[in-house]
Amino acid sequence: MFYGVELSSRLLLGTARYPSPKLLVEAIKVSGAEVVTVSLRREAGPESSGARGGQSFWSIIRSLGMRVLPNTAGCHSVKEAVTTAHMAREMFDTPWIKLEVIRDDETLQPDVFGLVEAARVLVEEGFEVFPYTTEDLAVADRLVEAGCRVLMPWGAPIGSARGLNNVYGLKALRAHFPDIPLVVDAGLGVPSHAAAAMELGYDAVLLNTAVAEAGDPVAMASAFALAIEAGRMAFTAKPLEPRDMAVPSTPVLGKAAFGD
Amino acid sequence: MSIRAKVTVVGAGVAGLTAALELSLRGHAVEVIERGRAVGEGCSRMAGGMLAPWCERAATDEAVMRLGAPSIDWWLRHFPGTVRNGSLVVAPARDAVELTRFAERTDNHEWRDEAGIAALEPDLAGRFRRALFFPREAHLDPRRALPALAEALTKRGGTIRLGVDQAGSDFVIDCRGLSARDALADLRGVRGEMLVIRSREVTLSRPVRLLHPRIPLYIVPRGEGVFMVGATSIETETPGGVSVRSAVELLNAAYTLHPAFGEAEILELGADLRPAFPDNLPAVRRSPGGLMVNGLYRHGFLLAPAMARQAADLVERDNADLRQRRSA
């Protein structure tokens, strides 16, 4: 549940870097995703699609009838991010904004100071902010304090395909914010990474590169969708905690069992 | 021989001129009409001119490779300036993993070590540990190739009428690129940006691709110290000049390849919209007045000969049908 919107799919998909719009559309369809992210800085908004009757990238996205989560990818300062959010609200007619404030183009790491500041400004203006952040608890706390009702911590740096770099940190975040929807955003490479995030009790996963740049984006979208479903099902089925010793699953004959 | 008096090709970009020459070579009377003042002045002018079907496999549909591979011979036959020297793919040390990934997704390549790179491109000696060499690939200068095709066509008796948009025959092959979107609802524009530089210090004999996690960048030698650096691919139809961000990325690519490019002179920064269908593959389609060739996207020079052949095949099949019907 994101800002009062109930979704049935726990997969959010980015729309950049697919080999073609056709494959993008097919990947989105098989993934079952109900939300797509669109970058305002690098892609078209509705205003540029032109009245000349052609089918621009944006009209292809629009034809899917999906909920759009515009993002502020590529913004390096609070001011840029806020301006981009304003443009997004006008173009896409939604209060949702995936807030990214990036420190530099090399690491693409979130600038958490700018992020908190921009979140404060945008929440004040009535936006429903989805902040792209690290797993840092203090930053998360500040974001919630600023009025964010969703948190999107990274798994690993954007596009790195490394999976969950800090499982302990992500677990701690889940434990600290049991009632805030948490989405792992960025850094996933293979479906098992997504399953692992769901097994930690995360509410959803946001992907782009792992699907878009796979050899077969459509098959990969489907694989992620299955993994996310499996991971969620495992979480709700209450998995075992790891133990240090083997625990025989069949009784061992001829030996007294402990405690019996 | 055609029973139609003449075929009119609309548009003197790479799609139109290849189709016109192909038809002329097969014995058809052809005229090309172009509303501009010269041939090849649309987005063909911005093309890289790489004939790199095997490199393209890394990020595009298998059809690009299959349709594009025979194009190299087509260009070698019809444009003497076509250079078959292969192409080279390198990656900055930090992105070395991208090179491995590129190799896994492509074939018809050979690994080259530092000495092997220096043997191919002496100016790149010591700059990269490993490279992928695609020996069968070729390149050309689009700004020379299209006037040469126009000349070949005229020599064969074809006509090119500039500043004209009225067809002189009743069978039209529409090669207008993005201007044809009035008739093609699924055509979109994808913005591309490029730059042209001149260096007195660096010499390259073949296109070099620099792998980058976000954008594929390449540098194509155009002779006399001139290099084309391309190209961005942005899903927008916003017109206008090259953005600062794109310029920085293109310039960085040149600089990363060789720091001496830092001293190069910028001759041109250019941006245009590429016509593309939703699958990013070109198509020949029937229209009420004839045929339409469009959607060449990033692969104009690579795929235009294949589209020209398809268009010419359709014209001939139609003529055969007409002949049969008349004699019946």
Interface residues (C-beta under 8 A of the other chain):
Chain A: R17 P19 S20 P21 K22 L23 V25 R42 E43 A44 S48 S49 G50 R52 G53 G54 Q55 S56 F57 W58 I60 G74 G159 E213 G215
Chain B: A59 T60 D61 R105 L178 R181 D182 L184 A185 D186 L187 R188 G189 V190 P213 R214 I234 E235 T236 E237 T238 R245 A276 P278 D279 N280 L281
